[in-house]
Every structure is written in structure tokens, then in C-alpha cells.
Amino acid sequence: MSAGRKILLLHDAGDAPEGLDAIAEAMRALGDEVVLRPCAEPYDAVLDALAAVDSVVFWR
């Protein structure tokens, strides 16, 4: 991925998996805008987050 992208790191409902925060910080250090979000209700907020980014990574 090139620097400066808007990336959504989507994960299962609940707390983010261990280590995902560190991955997000490393991506931010490369210049990416990273949003960490659970795939959980309210789903309209998840859809809005999907529409606002260039790339989505689903992490389990």
C-alpha cells in the first residue's frame, strides 16, 4: 500500500484483537490515516466508515 491512504481496519465485535493497535500505529507512522472499528451495530456507522476510506482490511 502506498503512504497517505485512508484505511479502515475492521474487526469482529468487541475489543480489537491483540496487536492490532500496534499495526495501526505502524501504518500511521508510514503516513496512512487508519481507523480501527468493530464490525458491530449500529451498522449504518460501519457503512459510513466503509464509504469514507480507500481500503478496508478485516482482521480476525
N, CA, C and O atoms as a CHARMM CRD file, in Angstrom:
* protein
*
  240
    1    1 MET  N      0.83800  -1.17700   0.00000 PROA 1      0.00000
    2    1 MET  CA     0.00000   0.00000   0.00000 PROA 1      0.00000
    3    1 MET  C      0.88300   1.24000   0.00000 PROA 1      0.00000
    4    1 MET  O      1.95100   1.25000   0.61200 PROA 1      0.00000
    5    2 SER  N      0.44700   2.25400  -0.66800 PROA 2      0.00000
    6    2 SER  CA     1.21600   3.48900  -0.69500 PROA 2      0.00000
    7    2 SER  C      0.83000   4.38000   0.48100 PROA 2      0.00000
    8    2 SER  O     -0.28400   4.29900   0.99800 PROA 2      0.00000
    9    3 ALA  N      1.75200   5.21700   0.88800 PROA 3      0.00000
   10    3 ALA  CA     1.52100   6.11400   2.01700 PROA 3      0.00000
   11    3 ALA  C      0.43300   7.12200   1.68000 PROA 3      0.00000
   12    3 ALA  O      0.22600   7.46800   0.51700 PROA 3      0.00000
   13    4 GLY  N     -0.25700   7.58400   2.71000 PROA 4      0.00000
   14    4 GLY  CA    -1.27000   8.59600   2.53900 PROA 4      0.00000
   15    4 GLY  C     -2.66200   8.08000   2.24600 PROA 4      0.00000
   16    4 GLY  O     -3.55600   8.86100   1.92300 PROA 4      0.00000
   17    5 ARG  N     -2.85600   6.79600   2.35000 PROA 5      0.00000
   18    5 ARG  CA    -4.18400   6.23000   2.08600 PROA 5      0.00000
   19    5 ARG  C     -5.03600   6.28400   3.34700 PROA 5      0.00000
   20    5 ARG  O     -4.52000   6.35400   4.46200 PROA 5      0.00000
   21    6 LYS  N     -6.35400   6.25000   3.14500 PROA 6      0.00000
   22    6 LYS  CA    -7.30600   6.14400   4.24900 PROA 6      0.00000
   23    6 LYS  C     -7.68100   4.67600   4.35500 PROA 6      0.00000
   24    6 LYS  O     -8.23800   4.09800   3.42200 PROA 6      0.00000
   25    7 ILE  N     -7.37000   4.07500   5.50100 PROA 7      0.00000
   26    7 ILE  CA    -7.54900   2.63700   5.67400 PROA 7      0.00000
   27    7 ILE  C     -8.44200   2.37000   6.88000 PROA 7      0.00000
   28    7 ILE  O     -8.25700   2.95700   7.94600 PROA 7      0.00000
   29    8 LEU  N     -9.40400   1.48700   6.70100 PROA 8      0.00000
   30    8 LEU  CA   -10.26600   1.03800   7.78500 PROA 8      0.00000
   31    8 LEU  C     -9.81600  -0.35200   8.19000 PROA 8      0.00000
   32    8 LEU  O     -9.83500  -1.27600   7.37600 PROA 8      0.00000
   33    9 LEU  N     -9.41000  -0.50700   9.44600 PROA 9      0.00000
   34    9 LEU  CA    -9.10300  -1.82500   9.99900 PROA 9      0.00000
   35    9 LEU  C    -10.35100  -2.26900  10.75700 PROA 9      0.00000
   36    9 LEU  O    -10.60900  -1.81800  11.87300 PROA 9      0.00000
   37   10 LEU  N    -11.09800  -3.13500  10.14800 PROA 10     0.00000
   38   10 LEU  CA   -12.36100  -3.61700  10.68600 PROA 10     0.00000
   39   10 LEU  C    -12.10500  -4.94600  11.38300 PROA 10     0.00000
   40   10 LEU  O    -11.39100  -5.80100  10.86000 PROA 10     0.00000
   41   11 HSD  N    -12.69000  -5.11500  12.56500 PROA 11     0.00000
   42   11 HSD  CA   -12.50600  -6.36600  13.30900 PROA 11     0.00000
   43   11 HSD  C    -13.84100  -6.83100  13.87400 PROA 11     0.00000
   44   11 HSD  O    -14.81900  -6.08300  13.88700 PROA 11     0.00000
   45   12 ASP  N    -13.86800  -8.08200  14.34400 PROA 12     0.00000
   46   12 ASP  CA   -15.08600  -8.62700  14.94100 PROA 12     0.00000
   47   12 ASP  C    -15.54800  -7.74500  16.09400 PROA 12     0.00000
   48   12 ASP  O    -14.76200  -6.98400  16.65800 PROA 12     0.00000
   49   13 ALA  N    -16.83300  -7.85400  16.43900 PROA 13     0.00000
   50   13 ALA  CA   -17.39000  -7.08100  17.54700 PROA 13     0.00000
   51   13 ALA  C    -16.59900  -7.33300  18.82700 PROA 13     0.00000
   52   13 ALA  O    -16.03400  -8.40800  19.02600 PROA 13     0.00000
   53   14 GLY  N    -16.57300  -6.34100  19.67000 PROA 14     0.00000
   54   14 GLY  CA   -15.81400  -6.43200  20.91200 PROA 14     0.00000
   55   14 GLY  C    -14.48700  -5.70600  20.77800 PROA 14     0.00000
   56   14 GLY  O    -14.29700  -4.87400  19.89200 PROA 14     0.00000
   57   15 ASP  N    -13.57700  -6.04000  21.67800 PROA 15     0.00000
   58   15 ASP  CA   -12.26500  -5.39700  21.66600 PROA 15     0.00000
   59   15 ASP  C    -11.46800  -5.80400  20.44000 PROA 15     0.00000
   60   15 ASP  O    -11.65400  -6.88900  19.88900 PROA 15     0.00000
   61   16 ALA  N    -10.58200  -4.92100  20.02500 PROA 16     0.00000
   62   16 ALA  CA    -9.69600  -5.21300  18.89200 PROA 16     0.00000
   63   16 ALA  C     -8.77300  -6.36900  19.25900 PROA 16     0.00000
   64   16 ALA  O     -8.34200  -6.47400  20.40800 PROA 16     0.00000
   65   17 PRO  N     -8.46600  -7.23900  18.29800 PROA 17     0.00000
   66   17 PRO  CA    -7.54300  -8.34500  18.55800 PROA 17     0.00000
   67   17 PRO  C     -6.18500  -7.82300  19.03900 PROA 17     0.00000
   68   17 PRO  O     -5.76500  -6.72100  18.68800 PROA 17     0.00000
   69   18 GLU  N     -5.52900  -8.62400  19.83200 PROA 18     0.00000
   70   18 GLU  CA    -4.21900  -8.25500  20.37300 PROA 18     0.00000
   71   18 GLU  C     -3.25000  -7.93400  19.23500 PROA 18     0.00000
   72   18 GLU  O     -3.13600  -8.68300  18.26500 PROA 18     0.00000
   73   19 GLY  N     -2.57000  -6.82700  19.37600 PROA 19     0.00000
   74   19 GLY  CA    -1.57200  -6.43500  18.39300 PROA 19     0.00000
   75   19 GLY  C     -2.09000  -5.55000  17.27300 PROA 19     0.00000
   76   19 GLY  O     -1.29900  -4.96300  16.53500 PROA 19     0.00000
   77   20 LEU  N     -3.40900  -5.44500  17.13400 PROA 20     0.00000
   78   20 LEU  CA    -3.96100  -4.65000  16.03400 PROA 20     0.00000
   79   20 LEU  C     -3.68200  -3.15700  16.21800 PROA 20     0.00000
   80   20 LEU  O     -3.46900  -2.43900  15.24100 PROA 20     0.00000
   81   21 ASP  N     -3.68300  -2.69500  17.46100 PROA 21     0.00000
   82   21 ASP  CA    -3.34700  -1.29100  17.72200 PROA 21     0.00000
   83   21 ASP  C     -1.93100  -0.97800  17.25900 PROA 21     0.00000
   84   21 ASP  O     -1.68300   0.08400  16.68700 PROA 21     0.00000
   85   22 ALA  N     -1.00500  -1.89300  17.50300 PROA 22     0.00000
   86   22 ALA  CA     0.38800  -1.69300  17.08900 PROA 22     0.00000
   87   22 ALA  C      0.50800  -1.65600  15.56800 PROA 22     0.00000
   88   22 ALA  O      1.29100  -0.87900  15.02100 PROA 22     0.00000
   89   23 ILE  N     -0.26300  -2.49300  14.89300 PROA 23     0.00000
   90   23 ILE  CA    -0.25500  -2.49300  13.42400 PROA 23     0.00000
   91   23 ILE  C     -0.79400  -1.16000  12.90600 PROA 23     0.00000
   92   23 ILE  O     -0.24200  -0.58400  11.96900 PROA 23     0.00000
   93   24 ALA  N     -1.86900  -0.67800  13.51600 PROA 24     0.00000
   94   24 ALA  CA    -2.44500   0.60600  13.11100 PROA 24     0.00000
   95   24 ALA  C     -1.43700   1.73500  13.31500 PROA 24     0.00000
   96   24 ALA  O     -1.30100   2.60300  12.45200 PROA 24     0.00000
   97   25 GLU  N     -0.73700   1.73400  14.43800 PROA 25     0.00000
   98   25 GLU  CA     0.26500   2.77300  14.70500 PROA 25     0.00000
   99   25 GLU  C      1.40500   2.71600  13.69700 PROA 25     0.00000
  100   25 GLU  O      1.89400   3.75600  13.25700 PROA 25     0.00000
  101   26 ALA  N      1.83200   1.51800  13.33000 PROA 26     0.00000
  102   26 ALA  CA     2.90400   1.37600  12.33600 PROA 26     0.00000
  103   26 ALA  C      2.46200   1.92000  10.98200 PROA 26     0.00000
  104   26 ALA  O      3.24900   2.54600  10.27200 PROA 26     0.00000
  105   27 MET  N      1.21300   1.68100  10.63000 PROA 27     0.00000
  106   27 MET  CA     0.68700   2.19500   9.36100 PROA 27     0.00000
  107   27 MET  C      0.58700   3.71800   9.39900 PROA 27     0.00000
  108   27 MET  O      0.85500   4.39200   8.40400 PROA 27     0.00000
  109   28 ARG  N      0.19900   4.25200  10.55700 PROA 28     0.00000
  110   28 ARG  CA     0.13400   5.71300  10.70400 PROA 28     0.00000
  111   28 ARG  C      1.52300   6.32700  10.58200 PROA 28     0.00000
  112   28 ARG  O      1.68300   7.40800  10.01400 PROA 28     0.00000
  113   29 ALA  N      2.52200   5.63800  11.11500 PROA 29     0.00000
  114   29 ALA  CA     3.90000   6.13100  11.02700 PROA 29     0.00000
  115   29 ALA  C      4.37400   6.21100   9.57500 PROA 29     0.00000
  116   29 ALA  O      5.28000   6.98000   9.25800 PROA 29     0.00000
  117   30 LEU  N      3.76600   5.42300   8.70500 PROA 30     0.00000
  118   30 LEU  CA     4.09300   5.45600   7.27600 PROA 30     0.00000
  119   30 LEU  C      3.30300   6.52900   6.52600 PROA 30     0.00000
  120   30 LEU  O      3.47800   6.71200   5.32200 PROA 30     0.00000
  121   31 GLY  N      2.43500   7.23500   7.25000 PROA 31     0.00000
  122   31 GLY  CA     1.68300   8.32100   6.63700 PROA 31     0.00000
  123   31 GLY  C      0.24900   8.00200   6.29000 PROA 31     0.00000
  124   31 GLY  O     -0.44300   8.83200   5.70100 PROA 31     0.00000
  125   32 ASP  N     -0.21200   6.81500   6.64500 PROA 32     0.00000
  126   32 ASP  CA    -1.59600   6.44100   6.35100 PROA 32     0.00000
  127   32 ASP  C     -2.53000   6.95100   7.44000 PROA 32     0.00000
  128   32 ASP  O     -2.13900   7.07200   8.60200 PROA 32     0.00000
  129   33 GLU  N     -3.75600   7.24600   7.05700 PROA 33     0.00000
  130   33 GLU  CA    -4.80900   7.58300   8.01100 PROA 33     0.00000
  131   33 GLU  C     -5.54700   6.27900   8.29400 PROA 33     0.00000
  132   33 GLU  O     -6.16700   5.70500   7.39800 PROA 33     0.00000
  133   34 VAL  N     -5.48100   5.81300   9.53700 PROA 34     0.00000
  134   34 VAL  CA    -6.02100   4.49700   9.88200 PROA 34     0.00000
  135   34 VAL  C     -7.12400   4.64400  10.92500 PROA 34     0.00000
  136   34 VAL  O     -6.95400   5.31500  11.94300 PROA 34     0.00000
  137   35 VAL  N     -8.26000   4.00000  10.64800 PROA 35     0.00000
  138   35 VAL  CA    -9.38200   3.96600  11.57800 PROA 35     0.00000
  139   35 VAL  C     -9.57800   2.51900  11.99900 PROA 35     0.00000
  140   35 VAL  O     -9.65500   1.62600  11.15500 PROA 35     0.00000
  141   36 LEU  N     -9.65900   2.28900  13.29400 PROA 36     0.00000
  142   36 LEU  CA    -9.90100   0.96300  13.85900 PROA 36     0.00000
  143   36 LEU  C    -11.35800   0.92100  14.29300 PROA 36     0.00000
  144   36 LEU  O    -11.80100   1.78900  15.04600 PROA 36     0.00000
  145   37 ARG  N    -12.11400  -0.07600  13.83000 PROA 37     0.00000
  146   37 ARG  CA   -13.54200  -0.11100  14.14100 PROA 37     0.00000
  147   37 ARG  C    -14.04400  -1.54900  14.21100 PROA 37     0.00000
  148   37 ARG  O    -13.67100  -2.38400  13.38500 PROA 37     0.00000
  149   38 PRO  N    -14.90200  -1.84000  15.21300 PROA 38     0.00000
  150   38 PRO  CA   -15.52400  -3.16300  15.24300 PROA 38     0.00000
  151   38 PRO  C    -16.64800  -3.25000  14.21800 PROA 38     0.00000
  152   38 PRO  O    -17.32300  -2.25900  13.93600 PROA 38     0.00000
  153   39 CYS  N    -16.83900  -4.42500  13.67300 PROA 39     0.00000
  154   39 CYS  CA   -17.96000  -4.67200  12.76600 PROA 39     0.00000
  155   39 CYS  C    -19.14200  -5.07000  13.64900 PROA 39     0.00000
  156   39 CYS  O    -19.38700  -6.25200  13.88800 PROA 39     0.00000
  157   40 ALA  N    -19.86100  -4.06700  14.12400 PROA 40     0.00000
  158   40 ALA  CA   -20.94800  -4.28400  15.07000 PROA 40     0.00000
  159   40 ALA  C    -21.98400  -3.17900  14.89400 PROA 40     0.00000
  160   40 ALA  O    -21.74000  -2.18100  14.21700 PROA 40     0.00000
  161   41 GLU  N    -23.12700  -3.37200  15.50600 PROA 41     0.00000
  162   41 GLU  CA   -24.17600  -2.36400  15.44100 PROA 41     0.00000
  163   41 GLU  C    -23.67800  -1.07500  16.07200 PROA 41     0.00000
  164   41 GLU  O    -22.89000  -1.14600  17.01600 PROA 41     0.00000
  165   42 PRO  N    -24.08300   0.08100  15.61800 PROA 42     0.00000
  166   42 PRO  CA   -25.01400   0.33500  14.53100 PROA 42     0.00000
  167   42 PRO  C    -24.33300   0.17200  13.17000 PROA 42     0.00000
  168   42 PRO  O    -23.30200   0.78600  12.89800 PROA 42     0.00000
  169   43 TYR  N    -24.91700  -0.64800  12.34400 PROA 43     0.00000
  170   43 TYR  CA   -24.30100  -0.97900  11.06100 PROA 43     0.00000
  171   43 TYR  C    -24.26600   0.19300  10.08700 PROA 43     0.00000
  172   43 TYR  O    -23.42500   0.21800   9.18800 PROA 43     0.00000
  173   44 ASP  N    -25.16200   1.16200  10.24800 PROA 44     0.00000
  174   44 ASP  CA   -25.08500   2.32600   9.36200 PROA 44     0.00000
  175   44 ASP  C    -23.78900   3.09300   9.58700 PROA 44     0.00000
  176   44 ASP  O    -23.25100   3.68200   8.65000 PROA 44     0.00000
  177   45 ALA  N    -23.28000   3.09500  10.81600 PROA 45     0.00000
  178   45 ALA  CA   -21.99200   3.73100  11.10300 PROA 45     0.00000
  179   45 ALA  C    -20.85000   2.95800  10.44600 PROA 45     0.00000
  180   45 ALA  O    -19.88000   3.55800   9.98200 PROA 45     0.00000
  181   46 VAL  N    -20.96100   1.63300  10.40600 PROA 46     0.00000
  182   46 VAL  CA   -19.94900   0.81200   9.73300 PROA 46     0.00000
  183   46 VAL  C    -19.96400   1.11100   8.23600 PROA 46     0.00000
  184   46 VAL  O    -18.90900   1.26000   7.61900 PROA 46     0.00000
  185   47 LEU  N    -21.15600   1.20000   7.65400 PROA 47     0.00000
  186   47 LEU  CA   -21.26100   1.51300   6.22200 PROA 47     0.00000
  187   47 LEU  C    -20.70200   2.89500   5.91000 PROA 47     0.00000
  188   47 LEU  O    -20.04700   3.08200   4.88400 PROA 47     0.00000
  189   48 ASP  N    -20.95500   3.86200   6.78200 PROA 48     0.00000
  190   48 ASP  CA   -20.38500   5.20000   6.59600 PROA 48     0.00000
  191   48 ASP  C    -18.86200   5.14800   6.63800 PROA 48     0.00000
  192   48 ASP  O    -18.19300   5.80600   5.84200 PROA 48     0.00000
  193   49 ALA  N    -18.31400   4.36300   7.57200 PROA 49     0.00000
  194   49 ALA  CA   -16.85600   4.22600   7.67600 PROA 49     0.00000
  195   49 ALA  C    -16.28400   3.56900   6.42100 PROA 49     0.00000
  196   49 ALA  O    -15.21500   3.95700   5.95100 PROA 49     0.00000
  197   50 LEU  N    -16.98800   2.57800   5.88000 PROA 50     0.00000
  198   50 LEU  CA   -16.54000   1.91800   4.65000 PROA 50     0.00000
  199   50 LEU  C    -16.50100   2.89300   3.47800 PROA 50     0.00000
  200   50 LEU  O    -15.58700   2.84700   2.65400 PROA 50     0.00000
  201   51 ALA  N    -17.48900   3.76700   3.40700 PROA 51     0.00000
  202   51 ALA  CA   -17.57600   4.71000   2.29500 PROA 51     0.00000
  203   51 ALA  C    -16.51500   5.81000   2.36800 PROA 51     0.00000
  204   51 ALA  O    -16.21700   6.45300   1.36100 PROA 51     0.00000
  205   52 ALA  N    -15.94800   6.02700   3.55300 PROA 52     0.00000
  206   52 ALA  CA   -15.02100   7.14400   3.75200 PROA 52     0.00000
  207   52 ALA  C    -13.55100   6.78500   3.54600 PROA 52     0.00000
  208   52 ALA  O    -12.68500   7.64900   3.68300 PROA 52     0.00000
  209   53 VAL  N    -13.25500   5.52600   3.21900 PROA 53     0.00000
  210   53 VAL  CA   -11.85100   5.10200   3.12200 PROA 53     0.00000
  211   53 VAL  C    -11.51400   4.58400   1.72800 PROA 53     0.00000
  212   53 VAL  O    -12.39200   4.31100   0.91000 PROA 53     0.00000
  213   54 ASP  N    -10.19800   4.45900   1.48800 PROA 54     0.00000
  214   54 ASP  CA    -9.70500   3.90400   0.22500 PROA 54     0.00000
  215   54 ASP  C     -9.61100   2.38500   0.26900 PROA 54     0.00000
  216   54 ASP  O     -9.83500   1.70400  -0.73200 PROA 54     0.00000
  217   55 SER  N     -9.27100   1.86100   1.46300 PROA 55     0.00000
  218   55 SER  CA    -9.03400   0.42000   1.60800 PROA 55     0.00000
  219   55 SER  C     -9.61600  -0.07800   2.91900 PROA 55     0.00000
  220   55 SER  O     -9.67400   0.64900   3.91000 PROA 55     0.00000
  221   56 VAL  N    -10.04500  -1.33800   2.90200 PROA 56     0.00000
  222   56 VAL  CA   -10.58400  -1.97900   4.09900 PROA 56     0.00000
  223   56 VAL  C     -9.82800  -3.27300   4.33400 PROA 56     0.00000
  224   56 VAL  O     -9.61700  -4.06400   3.41400 PROA 56     0.00000
  225   57 VAL  N     -9.42200  -3.47900   5.58800 PROA 57     0.00000
  226   57 VAL  CA    -8.79900  -4.73500   5.99400 PROA 57     0.00000
  227   57 VAL  C     -9.65900  -5.29100   7.11700 PROA 57     0.00000
  228   57 VAL  O     -9.88000  -4.61700   8.12300 PROA 57     0.00000
  229   58 PHE  N    -10.14900  -6.52300   6.95200 PROA 58     0.00000
  230   58 PHE  CA   -10.90900  -7.16600   8.02200 PROA 58     0.00000
  231   58 PHE  C     -9.97400  -8.10300   8.75900 PROA 58     0.00000
  232   58 PHE  O     -9.37100  -8.99200   8.15800 PROA 58     0.00000
  233   59 TRP  N     -9.85400  -7.90200  10.06100 PROA 59     0.00000
  234   59 TRP  CA    -8.90100  -8.64800  10.87800 PROA 59     0.00000
  235   59 TRP  C     -9.66300  -9.49000  11.88300 PROA 59     0.00000
  236   59 TRP  O    -10.54500  -8.99500  12.58400 PROA 59     0.00000
  237   60 ARG  N     -9.31200 -10.77600  11.94500 PROA 60     0.00000
  238   60 ARG  CA    -9.94300 -11.67400  12.92800 PROA 60     0.00000
  239   60 ARG  C     -8.95300 -12.10500  13.95200 PROA 60     0.00000
  240   60 ARG  O     -9.29500 -12.86200  14.86100 PROA 60     0.00000
